[in-house]
């Protein structure tokens, strides 16, 4: 995934992300945060509430579009 806001990418996408795609994106986020932490860098804007909001939004869209 190249640059930009993840939320904007989710919002603009015509079809929901598959479970496999979400898993890949979450893996990338967790790896990036782990790497930053290993260097002693903290990302102050990334929190659990933000991740839950993104995941909830995607699940909601999935159910709306598939029912």
PyMOL commands that set and color helices and strands:
alter all, ss='L'
color gray80, all
select helices_A, chain A and resi 6-12+19-38+48-65
alter helices_A, ss='H'
color red, helices_A
deselect
rebuild
show_as cartoon
